[in-house]
């Protein structure tokens, strides 16, 4: 038998051999790519886990609830008791700056029925950790995902290394909620800017989130407004009813909740913004104090170093990849550019800078670093993670060298900043008025982690207050004395009604005070956070930032209806001043202001408050009764004798 092979069979065999070799080569080339893809994803996920764990451990080591955090819980207690969103029963005052935070804490408190302090501690920590996750997810998408590159934590390490960031991750304040909202908005904006096809339901979800800005915190309105403006001006996706109807729908979805709440706020509280904005005169200007506040955060930690290093790293990486933030200067080109990752980056950077300027203008705050955390978070978002390409290193790969140097520098700075104590005055308040709030209360209470309301009973005067209330069932006005062991008590006039006349506590520290007494004890403060009369007094020119209003107690004696003569009234008070305060209190505009919060909430009262909310917001009194009498044009009961 002879074996013969035709030429056609030889050609086919050669083709099959070539195809096999090609498939084999492709398989060999795919294997490293697959391994790189696994390495990239593992690196990113590991970085997210590492950042979250580091932040969680750092925040938990410094866990606490601030006195201002306890203020929120007093309102939540009243909500749960059916008294409405008020601080004191029978007086409609919005004492919490973040509306959303109040109702988030209320919802989870109602849902879990757990102790309020533990609820707010848990929510604050979880929100803070989610903010880190959202930030890293958004920035990963910004740099093109984890395909073919390593995404290394950078900006998030800067944020979590700062002691104030860890302090306010569990403080009971809304800081965690604010950065969580910012991080989620960032992630969704990046997704929207990169989407090949924008779906209407996801677009409406995005604008709804952006529209919540005023309820998250009033100054966050700037971020939300810029985001909504950017979305509104971009070309609209396909919609069966046309782009005009879609834009109208965007406005409706974005505004329905904040506008509805604003109408309700003005009718219910009689103000266009929270009472805290009145108490702290958020529209005032204290540039010099604001610069001190900025340097109080930037200086001790040398914060400018990682900001500069990461700015350079981000700019170099963007330039190496041909990324530019320069918009096209035609109308159509600009509108198209607005739906781009570059535009979203500009949005967060501009928002961070503008909010920093605003914080400086109003004088910052008395809490170290707190009022600049959102701004810092915004500025770090584009470099929350930084990319390193997976390819053989080459001396020409200068962008990788810059990124590696930036990562090493950031890591070194983070180790330094994490162990730095910026304010070492302890329980003393320096001339700047800025304190490390957590350390201040740790030292004053003797508790490493003051969380529960009773942890603050060891704060000066607190236990004495509780004891004095229990010892005087007939009620009265409690005024703090120079001693930490007792309070002055101004009793109610005779005859005392059955069950007592009720107690009023007049003290600066609202949170610890209000959370250690029953809800039927009225707690008000000379600064005006929970007391409209004090909130509408004039600001002290040289007062401590955040505490630059101080209403004299003579007004409170009159307002609470307690005895206004000696020897029952505290010895240091002047009977003439109290009498003048009574006259000043009769000023028609002042009476209208107080009635707006104390009258029963009828429909007519709601309409009246709604119409006059802006007028009430602008109204101011002089804290000195004699001068207030002159301002209002009243007759002084003790006129000065003619000269």
LOGU-562989 format. One line per field, with one value per residue (C-alpha): residue in three letters; x, y, z. Coordinates in pm, 1 decimal, m for minus. Layout:
N
r c(ala|...)
X c(X|...)
Y c(Y|...)
Z c(Z|...)
***
This chain:
643
r c(unk|unk|unk|unk|unk|unk|unk|unk|unk|unk|unk|unk|unk|unk|unk|unk|unk|unk|unk|unk|unk|unk|unk|unk|unk|unk|unk|unk|unk|unk|unk|unk|unk|unk|unk|unk|unk|unk|unk|unk|unk|unk|unk|unk|unk|unk|unk|unk|unk|unk|unk|unk|unk|unk|unk|unk|unk|unk|unk|unk|unk|unk|unk|unk|unk|unk|unk|unk|unk|unk|unk|unk|unk|unk|unk|unk|unk|unk|unk|unk|unk|unk|unk|unk|unk|unk|unk|unk|unk|unk|unk|unk|unk|unk|unk|unk|unk|unk|unk|unk|unk|unk|unk|unk|unk|unk|unk|unk|unk|unk|unk|unk|unk|unk|unk|unk|unk|unk|unk|unk|unk|unk|unk|unk|unk|unk|unk|unk|unk|unk|unk|unk|unk|unk|unk|unk|unk|unk|unk|unk|unk|unk|unk|unk|unk|unk|unk|unk|unk|unk|unk|unk|unk|unk|unk|unk|unk|unk|unk|unk|unk|unk|unk|unk|unk|unk|unk|unk|unk|unk|unk|unk|unk|unk|unk|unk|unk|unk|unk|unk|unk|unk|unk|unk|unk|unk|unk|unk|unk|unk|unk|unk|unk|unk|unk|unk|unk|unk|unk|unk|unk|unk|unk|unk|unk|unk|unk|unk|unk|unk|unk|unk|unk|unk|unk|unk|unk|unk|unk|unk|unk|unk|unk|unk|unk|unk|unk|unk|unk|unk|unk|unk|unk|unk|unk|unk|unk|unk|unk|unk|unk|unk|unk|unk|unk|unk|unk|unk|unk|unk|unk|unk|unk|unk|unk|unk|unk|unk|unk|unk|unk|unk|unk|unk|unk|unk|unk|unk|unk|unk|unk|unk|unk|unk|unk|unk|unk|unk|unk|unk|unk|unk|unk|unk|unk|unk|unk|unk|unk|unk|unk|unk|unk|unk|unk|unk|unk|unk|unk|unk|unk|unk|unk|unk|unk|unk|unk|unk|unk|unk|unk|unk|unk|unk|unk|unk|unk|unk|unk|unk|unk|unk|unk|unk|unk|unk|unk|unk|unk|unk|unk|unk|unk|unk|unk|unk|unk|unk|unk|unk|unk|unk|unk|unk|unk|unk|unk|unk|unk|unk|unk|unk|unk|unk|unk|unk|unk|unk|unk|unk|unk|unk|unk|unk|unk|unk|unk|unk|unk|unk|unk|unk|unk|unk|unk|unk|unk|unk|unk|unk|unk|unk|unk|unk|unk|unk|unk|unk|unk|unk|unk|unk|unk|unk|unk|unk|unk|unk|unk|unk|unk|unk|unk|unk|unk|unk|unk|unk|unk|unk|unk|unk|unk|unk|unk|unk|unk|unk|unk|unk|unk|unk|unk|unk|unk|unk|unk|unk|unk|unk|unk|unk|unk|unk|unk|unk|unk|unk|unk|unk|unk|unk|unk|unk|unk|unk|unk|unk|unk|unk|unk|unk|unk|unk|unk|unk|unk|unk|unk|unk|unk|unk|unk|unk|unk|unk|unk|unk|unk|unk|unk|unk|unk|unk|unk|unk|unk|unk|unk|unk|unk|unk|unk|unk|unk|unk|unk|unk|unk|unk|unk|unk|unk|unk|unk|unk|unk|unk|unk|unk|unk|unk|unk|unk|unk|unk|unk|unk|unk|unk|unk|unk|unk|unk|unk|unk|unk|unk|unk|unk|unk|unk|unk|unk|unk|unk|unk|unk|unk|unk|unk|unk|unk|unk|unk|unk|unk|unk|unk|unk|unk|unk|unk|unk|unk|unk|unk|unk|unk|unk|unk|unk|unk|unk|unk|unk|unk|unk|unk|unk|unk|unk|unk|unk|unk|unk|unk|unk|unk|unk|unk|unk|unk|unk|unk|unk|unk|unk|unk|unk|unk|unk|unk|unk|unk|unk|unk|unk|unk|unk|unk|unk|unk|unk|unk|unk|unk|unk|unk|unk|unk|unk|unk|unk|unk|unk|unk|unk|unk|unk|unk|unk|unk|unk|unk|unk|unk|unk|unk|unk|unk|unk|unk|unk|unk|unk|unk|unk|unk|unk|unk|unk|unk|unk|unk|unk|unk|unk|unk|unk|unk|unk|unk)
X c(0.0|135.3|52.3|1.4|m83.5|m232.6|m107.7|m444.8|m412.8|m63.5|m198.7|m483.1|m240.9|m14.3|m313.1|m424.2|m72.2|m53.8|m396.0|m293.2|26.7|m170.4|m422.7|m140.6|35.1|m293.0|m355.3|m6.9|m56.7|m401.6|m274.6|m53.2|m331.7|m576.9|m329.9|m279.6|m655.9|m688.1|m395.9|m552.5|m891.0|m735.9|m519.0|m814.8|m1042.3|m759.0|m698.6|m1065.1|m1065.9|m740.3|m865.5|m1198.2|m1034.7|m777.2|m1049.0|m1276.4|m1000.8|m882.6|m1235.6|m1324.2|m1012.5|m1134.5|m1506.8|m1717.7|m2031.1|m1990.9|m2210.0|m2342.3|m2413.6|m2634.5|m2831.5|m2952.4|m3073.4|m3292.7|m3490.8|m3506.4|m3640.4|m3918.3|m3998.0|m4021.7|m4239.5|m4481.4|m4392.1|m4272.1|m3927.9|m3863.1|m3601.0|m3839.4|m4204.7|m4433.0|m4159.7|m4092.0|m3717.7|m3497.1|m3176.6|m3008.5|m2830.1|m2868.7|m3234.3|m3149.9|m2931.8|m3212.5|m3455.5|m3199.7|m3120.7|m3491.9|m3572.8|m3307.7|m3390.3|m3755.5|m3659.9|m3416.7|m3562.8|m3201.8|m3049.9|m3014.1|m2644.6|m2557.8|m2779.4|m2619.1|m2270.9|m2330.1|m2490.2|m2214.0|m1940.8|m2109.9|m2177.1|m1813.7|m1686.8|m1926.9|m1795.6|m1449.1|m1590.0|m1790.8|m1494.5|m1264.8|m1524.8|m1582.3|m1212.7|m1141.9|m1394.1|m1241.0|m903.2|m1053.0|m1111.2|m870.5|m803.6|m434.3|m336.4|m303.4|m524.0|m348.7|m514.2|m377.4|m614.7|m827.1|m516.9|m463.7|m820.0|m829.7|m485.7|m607.5|m713.0|m1014.9|m1147.6|m1135.4|m1281.7|m1588.4|m1650.0|m1828.2|m1912.7|m2289.1|m2273.9|m2361.3|m2001.1|m2018.5|m2350.1|m2220.1|m1909.4|m2111.9|m2352.2|m2058.5|m1888.6|m2206.3|m2278.2|m1920.2|m1946.6|m2282.5|m2169.4|m1864.6|m2084.7|m2324.1|m2039.5|m1895.4|m2218.9|m2255.2|m2632.7|m2790.9|m3106.7|m3379.4|m3452.5|m3084.7|m3065.1|m3366.3|m3213.3|m2897.2|m3080.4|m3293.2|m2974.2|m2823.5|m3145.6|m3118.0|m2818.3|m2994.9|m3127.5|m2788.0|m2640.8|m2726.0|m2384.8|m2395.6|m2653.6|m2359.1|m2247.0|m2597.9|m2676.9|m2359.2|m2426.6|m2788.0|m2690.1|m2433.0|m2683.8|m2957.9|m2737.8|m2613.0|m2786.8|m3076.8|m3104.4|m3387.1|m3722.8|m4058.0|m4202.9|m3904.2|m3613.0|m3821.7|m4049.5|m3747.0|m3582.2|m3905.0|m3913.8|m3553.7|m3643.5|m3944.8|m3761.4|m3466.9|m3682.6|m3983.7|m3836.0|m3624.9|m3891.1|m4167.5|m3955.6|m3863.6|m4229.6|m4300.3|m3997.2|m4100.8|m4456.0|m4366.3|m4054.3|m4106.5|m3755.3|m3613.5|m3320.1|m3229.4|m3219.6|m2848.8|m2778.4|m2942.1|m2760.0|m2422.1|m2499.9|m2389.9|m2406.0|m2156.3|m1790.1|m1485.5|m1206.9|m921.6|m1063.5|m1134.6|m770.7|m669.2|m910.3|m768.9|m411.1|m517.0|m581.3|m322.6|m28.5|22.0|m12.3|169.6|m140.8|m23.9|244.2|18.6|m224.3|56.6|214.9|m112.7|m205.9|117.8|68.1|m287.9|m191.6|106.0|m101.4|m377.2|m124.2|47.2|m288.1|m386.7|m667.4|m757.7|m1014.0|m1027.8|m1385.5|m1475.3|m1566.6|m1870.9|m2211.0|m2269.7|m1916.6|m1941.4|m2272.6|m2122.8|m1813.2|m2032.1|m2110.8|m1750.4|m1530.6|m1321.7|m1625.6|m1709.4|m1352.1|m1381.7|m1713.8|m1574.4|m1257.8|m1443.8|m1698.2|m1419.6|m1246.3|m1564.8|m1676.6|m1331.3|m1362.2|m1708.2|m1577.6|m1299.5|m1545.4|m1774.2|m1477.1|m1461.0|m1567.7|m1458.0|m1407.1|m1062.3|m1083.5|m1450.3|m1583.1|m1312.4|m1346.7|m1602.2|m1388.2|m1081.4|m1279.0|m1394.5|m1043.1|m906.0|m1174.7|m996.8|m689.9|m866.8|m679.8|m402.9|m323.1|1.2|9.7|100.4|389.2|761.7|922.9|1108.2|1315.3|1085.0|782.2|813.7|448.5|489.8|797.4|601.8|308.8|534.6|712.6|378.0|253.7|565.7|545.5|175.3|230.5|510.7|307.3|6.9|215.5|333.9|m9.1|m188.6|22.1|31.3|m145.3|m230.2|m383.2|m217.0|m406.7|m629.3|m916.2|m791.6|m928.7|m667.0|m720.9|m821.7|m1123.9|m1049.1|m1025.7|m977.4|m1335.1|m1288.5|m985.0|m1159.7|m1454.7|m1243.8|m1043.9|m1344.5|m1553.5|m1272.4|m1402.4|m1184.7|m1493.8|m1780.7|m2074.2|m2375.5|m2553.6|m2464.0|m2095.4|m2130.6|m2264.3|m1903.3|m1867.9|m1861.6|m2210.1|m2400.4|m2456.0|m2536.2|m2800.2|m2971.0|m2966.5|m3100.8|m3389.7|m3481.0|m3456.6|m3696.1|m4016.6|m4199.2|m3984.2|m3781.4|m3511.2|m3163.7|m2873.3|m2516.4|m2300.4|m1920.9|m1911.4|m1934.9|m2137.4|m2460.2|m2688.3|m2874.6|m3246.7|m3497.0|m3831.7|m4175.8|m4412.8|m4685.8|m4928.2|m4747.1|m4978.4|m5044.2|m4761.9|m4514.0|m4435.2|m4178.9|m3802.4|m3601.4|m3225.6|m3026.0|m2683.5|m2445.1|m2388.4|m2722.6|m2652.4|m2535.9|m2785.9|m3091.7|m3010.8|m2977.4|m3317.3|m3675.7|m3840.7|m4067.4|m3761.2|m3707.3|m3342.6|m3230.1|m2894.2|m2751.9|m2607.7|m2947.9|m2918.1|m3239.8|m3362.0|m3492.1|m3463.8|m3091.2|m3042.5|m3180.8|m2954.7|m2660.8|m2331.3|m2042.4|m1763.2|m1481.5|m1667.7|m1536.8|m1616.2|m1933.7|m2016.3|m2033.1|m2385.4|m2463.1|m2804.2|m2823.6|m3024.5|m3250.1|m3445.5|m3492.2|m3626.4|m3897.8|m3959.3|m3985.3|m4214.7|m4001.3|m3968.7|m3792.2|m3704.9|m3455.0|m3390.4|m3546.1|m3377.0|m2999.1|m2805.5|m2591.5|m2887.6|m3014.4|m3387.8|m3384.3|m3228.4|m3497.1|m3769.3|m3613.1|m3596.4|m3968.3|m4032.8|m3796.9|m3967.3|m4291.9|m4154.2|m4418.7|m4165.5|m4010.2|m4350.2|m4433.9|m4108.7|m4172.9|m4537.1|m4430.3|m4269.3|m4504.9|m4854.9|m5049.2|m4983.8|m5307.8|m5341.5|m5352.4|m5036.7|m4865.4|m4957.5|m4844.7|m4508.4|m4463.1|m4519.9|m4295.7|m4014.9|m3760.9|m3851.9|m3812.8|m3473.9|m3338.2|m3475.8|m3219.8|m3243.0|m2989.1|m2900.8|m2875.8|m3238.1|m3189.2|m3053.8|m3322.4|m3586.9|m3431.7|m3406.8|m3772.1|m3889.8|m4038.9|m4061.0|m3778.1|m3914.1|m3585.5|m3499.1|m3168.7|m3202.5|m3150.5|m2800.5)
Y c(0.0|344.2|662.9|974.8|1326.9|1578.6|1939.9|2065.8|1850.8|1990.1|2348.4|2269.7|2109.8|2413.9|2645.4|2439.3|2446.4|2824.6|2870.3|2649.5|2847.4|3175.1|3052.1|2926.4|3263.8|3444.9|3222.9|3288.1|3664.1|3653.8|3480.8|3771.9|4017.0|3813.8|3799.8|4176.3|4228.1|4016.4|4201.6|4537.8|4451.3|4294.7|4601.0|4836.5|4626.9|4579.3|4955.0|5022.4|4768.8|4906.4|5266.8|5174.2|4959.5|5228.0|5492.6|5267.9|5178.3|5538.0|5672.4|5403.9|5477.1|5837.6|5760.2|6014.0|6223.8|6599.6|6828.2|6964.9|6608.0|6564.0|6872.8|6673.7|6396.0|6630.4|6708.4|6337.9|6267.8|6518.8|6366.3|6019.4|6155.7|6313.1|6674.3|6755.3|6859.7|7101.5|7142.5|7255.2|7159.5|7442.9|7641.7|7576.7|7627.2|7446.6|7392.9|7151.9|7284.7|6963.7|6878.8|6549.0|6441.5|6501.3|6282.6|6012.1|5974.3|5983.5|5712.2|5467.6|5541.4|5462.0|5154.8|5002.8|5135.5|5139.0|5399.5|5726.5|5775.5|5435.3|5491.5|5822.6|5685.4|5394.6|5602.7|5862.6|5599.5|5404.0|5720.8|5828.9|5491.5|5485.9|5828.8|5678.1|5392.4|5626.0|5859.4|5577.2|5425.5|5759.9|5837.5|5485.8|5545.6|5886.4|5726.1|5455.5|5174.6|4903.9|4758.8|4770.4|4985.2|4985.0|5225.6|5315.9|5502.1|5854.4|6141.2|5924.1|5854.6|6227.4|6270.1|5980.0|6065.1|6400.2|6373.1|6606.2|6377.6|6083.0|6288.5|6393.9|6050.8|5957.4|6290.9|6265.4|6563.7|6556.3|6558.9|6193.9|6242.9|6545.8|6374.8|6059.7|6265.5|6437.8|6105.3|5947.4|6252.9|6242.6|5875.5|5916.4|6229.6|6048.0|5755.2|5998.7|6183.3|5859.0|5683.4|5603.5|5632.2|5825.0|5658.8|5890.7|5704.3|5715.2|6082.5|6166.5|5975.5|6183.2|6516.6|6408.3|6341.7|6676.3|6853.3|6730.7|6961.7|7230.7|6964.7|6798.0|7129.2|7483.2|7561.9|7234.2|7414.2|7553.5|7202.3|7090.2|7403.8|7374.4|7006.1|7071.0|7362.0|7145.6|6865.7|7104.6|7268.7|6947.0|6790.4|6582.4|6208.9|6070.7|6118.6|6040.3|6380.5|6584.7|6769.1|7062.2|6834.4|6640.8|6959.3|7056.5|6712.3|6756.5|7083.8|6923.0|6614.0|6816.2|7074.5|6885.5|6786.7|7095.6|7340.9|7160.5|7154.9|7520.7|7620.5|7406.9|7546.2|7906.6|7840.4|7617.7|7789.1|8138.7|8146.6|8079.9|7881.3|7700.1|7907.2|7822.0|8045.7|8335.6|8258.3|8251.0|8525.5|8306.7|8607.0|8808.4|8858.0|8786.0|8740.9|8771.0|8505.2|8289.2|8299.4|8195.2|7905.6|7796.7|7805.2|7625.1|7322.2|7367.3|7480.3|7215.1|6923.7|7089.9|7005.1|7210.3|6948.4|6654.8|6891.0|7030.4|6688.2|6528.7|6828.7|6783.5|6406.6|6446.9|6713.9|6512.0|6195.8|6382.0|6546.1|6214.2|6069.2|6368.7|6467.0|6833.9|7037.8|7310.8|7341.7|7415.8|7778.7|7728.7|7701.9|7350.9|7244.4|7387.0|7212.3|6884.8|6938.4|6981.7|6609.7|6501.5|6378.0|6694.5|6910.6|6703.3|6749.5|7124.6|7115.5|6954.6|7164.1|7492.1|7389.7|7309.5|7641.8|7850.1|7678.8|7739.6|8109.8|8112.1|7940.5|8197.9|8483.6|8381.1|8326.6|7948.5|7777.2|7712.5|7337.9|7256.2|7161.5|7067.8|7335.1|7264.8|6886.6|6890.9|7133.6|6914.7|6607.4|6784.0|6894.6|6543.1|6363.0|6369.5|6208.0|5983.6|5710.1|5759.0|5523.4|5346.3|5178.3|4810.5|4810.1|4769.0|5067.3|5299.1|5610.6|5792.3|5699.7|6018.2|6026.9|5695.9|5831.3|6137.2|5925.8|5686.1|5978.6|6135.9|5811.2|5774.2|6136.5|6105.3|5788.1|5949.5|6262.2|6050.8|5872.8|6209.7|6376.9|6083.2|6115.9|6496.1|6689.4|7029.7|7193.4|7129.4|7369.7|7096.0|7252.1|7607.2|7811.4|8020.8|8372.7|8233.2|8065.9|7740.2|7417.2|7048.4|6973.4|6602.2|6646.4|6932.4|6714.9|6406.9|6605.3|6785.5|6471.7|6236.6|5985.3|5854.4|5814.0|6039.7|5895.6|5859.9|6161.7|6054.4|6055.0|6431.9|6443.6|6477.7|6792.9|7097.9|7192.9|6906.8|6681.5|6985.2|7089.9|6750.1|6753.4|7109.5|7030.0|6727.0|6931.6|7201.7|7033.6|7369.1|7471.4|7782.0|7934.3|7781.3|8016.1|7888.9|8018.0|8063.7|7746.2|7410.8|7260.7|7463.2|7680.0|7996.5|7926.9|8203.3|8064.0|8108.3|8363.5|8258.8|8091.8|7802.8|7595.7|7234.2|7020.4|7308.9|7593.0|7399.2|7437.6|7647.7|7596.9|7881.1|7753.1|7754.9|7378.0|7273.5|6912.0|6766.4|6984.5|6890.0|6519.9|6485.4|6635.8|6536.6|6686.1|6903.8|7094.4|7393.9|7433.0|7755.1|7918.7|8273.8|8222.6|8151.1|7809.8|7706.3|8048.1|8285.1|8595.5|8539.8|8434.4|8769.5|8976.1|9167.0|8990.6|9079.5|9233.9|9063.8|8757.9|8404.9|8262.2|8055.7|8199.2|8568.7|8626.2|8639.6|8756.2|8889.0|8668.4|8963.4|8889.9|8527.2|8621.6|8820.2|8559.5|8268.9|8462.8|8410.3|8639.5|8962.5|9111.2|9036.2|8834.4|8563.6|8673.2|8596.5|8858.2|8976.7|9077.1|9434.0|9490.3|9798.3|9601.5|9335.4|9601.0|9757.2|9413.0|9374.1|9702.4|9612.7|9276.0|9455.0|9588.0|9492.1|9347.2|9135.3|9012.7|8922.1|8727.5|8528.2|8463.6|8319.8|8027.0|7993.4|8043.4|7725.4|7624.9|7710.3|7762.0|8139.3|8126.6|7917.3|8172.8|8464.1|8299.8|8215.0|8574.9|8727.2|8467.9|8690.9|8985.7|8774.1|8649.6|9004.4|9131.0|9212.2|9344.9|9507.8|9278.3|9574.2|9643.4|10018.9|10047.9|9815.8|10045.8|10334.0|10132.0|10035.3|10383.2|10275.6|10472.9|10389.7|10326.7|10465.2|10761.3|10933.9|11259.1|11571.5|11715.5)
Z c(0.0|m79.7|113.0|m95.2|24.9|m209.0|m225.9|m97.2|212.6|274.4|254.3|496.7|741.9|727.2|791.3|1088.5|1229.9|1188.8|1352.1|1642.1|1693.9|1682.8|1939.1|2156.1|2139.9|2211.8|2511.2|2640.9|2600.0|2762.6|3073.3|3189.0|3105.4|3312.5|3597.6|3574.0|3578.8|3892.7|4050.9|3962.6|4110.0|4418.2|4473.9|4452.0|4673.4|4919.5|4921.6|4995.0|5277.2|5416.9|5415.1|5574.3|5843.3|5926.7|5951.4|6156.3|6402.2|6429.6|6478.7|6732.8|6936.3|6961.7|6994.1|7180.8|7149.4|7169.1|7373.9|7043.9|6935.0|7240.7|7131.8|6830.8|7059.1|7263.7|6947.2|6863.8|7213.4|7156.3|6817.5|6967.7|7249.6|7002.3|7082.1|6731.4|6604.9|6891.2|7160.9|7435.5|7450.6|7348.1|7169.6|6801.5|6759.4|6506.6|6701.2|6458.4|6152.1|5952.0|5902.9|5733.6|6026.2|6274.7|6083.4|5998.8|6369.8|6454.2|6197.1|6313.8|6677.0|6607.2|6407.3|6655.9|6982.3|7103.2|7329.6|7139.1|7212.1|7067.7|6764.9|6673.2|6740.0|6502.7|6227.6|6238.2|6212.1|5931.9|5731.5|5769.9|5647.9|5353.5|5252.9|5207.0|4997.1|4771.6|4728.3|4619.1|4384.6|4214.6|4173.8|4045.5|3766.3|3702.8|3628.9|3408.8|3656.0|3765.1|3418.6|3332.4|3629.8|4004.4|4201.1|4523.8|4817.8|4841.6|4920.8|5149.3|5359.8|5401.0|5524.2|5767.3|5907.4|6041.1|6408.3|6359.1|6082.8|6321.8|6606.1|6409.8|6262.4|6587.3|6750.0|6706.6|6471.0|6101.4|5971.7|5863.7|5686.9|5496.3|5357.6|5287.2|5076.7|4903.4|4831.8|4693.4|4477.2|4343.8|4250.7|4077.3|3891.8|3756.7|3646.2|3477.5|3303.2|3159.8|3065.6|2695.8|2735.5|3022.0|3148.0|3270.6|3599.6|3703.0|3602.5|3818.5|4109.4|4072.1|4070.1|4367.0|4564.1|4461.7|4554.4|4913.7|4966.3|5177.0|5412.2|5448.7|5562.3|5446.9|5297.2|5101.0|4887.0|4692.1|4592.1|4506.1|4307.2|4097.5|4031.5|3932.6|3711.7|3534.8|3476.4|3362.7|3097.9|2937.6|2636.6|2761.5|2699.8|2490.0|2654.8|2503.2|2597.9|2482.7|2649.3|2775.0|2974.8|3103.4|3225.5|3400.4|3557.1|3674.6|3845.0|4009.1|4134.4|4262.7|4438.2|4569.1|4906.4|4989.5|4870.7|5058.1|5371.8|5329.6|5316.1|5619.2|5805.4|5746.8|5861.5|6155.2|6292.3|6150.1|5998.4|5649.8|5793.1|6116.2|6432.4|6463.8|6162.9|6349.6|6673.1|6498.7|6245.3|5954.4|5724.1|5928.0|5840.0|6060.2|5808.9|6055.7|6285.1|5982.4|5876.5|6228.5|6203.3|5867.8|5994.5|6313.0|6090.2|5815.6|6027.6|6298.0|6055.1|5762.9|5564.1|5269.0|5195.5|5097.3|4923.1|4708.0|4645.9|4540.7|4327.9|4134.7|4108.9|3982.3|3729.6|3601.1|3566.1|3381.7|3148.1|3074.5|2970.2|2762.0|3000.3|3001.2|3192.5|2927.8|2796.3|2436.9|2388.8|2171.2|2335.6|2207.0|2295.0|2645.4|2708.5|2589.7|2806.7|3111.9|3096.1|3127.4|3412.3|3377.1|3449.4|3757.6|3883.1|3833.6|4019.7|4334.6|4337.8|4289.5|4555.1|4799.8|4741.1|4762.3|5082.0|5228.9|5151.3|5310.8|5626.1|5650.9|5600.9|5886.6|6118.6|6110.4|6428.9|6785.8|6721.6|6586.9|6220.8|6214.6|5976.7|5717.1|5693.7|5411.3|5213.2|5258.2|5154.4|4837.2|4743.2|4790.2|4588.3|4247.2|4407.1|4659.3|4473.9|4217.1|3927.0|3840.5|3500.5|3482.8|3239.4|3243.8|3408.3|3177.2|3258.5|3016.5|3228.0|3430.1|3541.2|3725.1|3903.3|4017.7|4139.7|4330.5|4495.3|4583.2|4737.7|4949.2|5059.6|5142.5|5342.2|5540.7|5609.0|5717.3|5979.7|6109.4|6110.7|6271.3|6586.0|6600.5|6876.1|6733.0|7040.8|7375.7|7599.5|7741.4|7934.4|7878.9|7592.5|7415.8|7288.8|6948.9|7110.2|6924.0|7122.4|7066.7|7161.1|7225.6|7449.5|7629.6|7728.3|7799.1|8052.7|8199.4|8245.5|8341.6|8083.2|7800.5|7584.2|7695.3|7501.8|7729.1|7873.3|8226.7|8131.2|8134.2|8489.9|8601.1|8394.7|8625.3|8753.3|8586.7|8887.5|9101.7|8845.6|8858.4|9238.2|9263.3|9029.0|9239.3|9559.9|9435.5|9311.5|9298.9|9002.6|8936.9|8720.6|8757.9|8691.3|8713.3|8995.9|9009.5|9216.8|9043.4|9327.3|9330.9|9119.2|9200.5|9206.7|9138.2|9265.2|9110.0|9267.1|9506.0|9479.6|9316.8|9096.0|9178.0|9043.3|9046.8|8810.5|8612.6|8587.9|8346.1|8314.2|8161.7|8063.1|7767.1|7735.0|7592.0|7505.2|7835.1|8022.1|7818.5|7798.8|8175.1|8258.5|8167.4|7860.8|8076.7|8202.3|7977.4|7877.4|7708.4|7647.8|7648.8|7298.2|7149.8|6987.3|7160.4|7273.1|7003.5|7221.0|7271.4|6908.7|6792.1|7017.5|6872.9|6812.4|7043.6|6836.4|7028.1|7149.6|7117.7|6776.3|6786.6|7129.4|7053.4|7183.1|7553.3|7667.9|8023.6|8263.0|8352.3|8036.5|8139.3|8482.5|8305.6|8035.6|8280.2|8515.5|8826.0|9125.9|9031.3|9370.3|9643.7|9850.0|9632.2|9314.3|9297.7|9488.6|9196.2|8980.8|8972.0|9028.1|8806.1|8519.9|8552.6|8550.0|8240.5|8079.8|8143.7|7963.9|7679.7|7644.5|7568.3|7238.6|6978.4|6733.6|7009.1|7117.8|6758.9|6732.8|7050.0|6962.1|6625.9|6807.0|7106.5|6975.5|6897.4|6538.3|6366.0|5993.2|6045.3|6256.1|5986.4|5717.7|5933.8|6003.8|5637.8|5529.8|5797.7|5820.4|5645.0|5868.1|6179.8|6057.3|6026.4|6356.5|6628.4|6983.9|7213.3|7501.4|7741.5|7848.3|7877.5|7524.4|7390.9|7539.9|7348.2|7026.0|7039.5|7141.0|7475.4|7800.2|8038.9|8392.8|8527.5|8307.8|8361.3|8554.7|8348.1|8362.8)
***
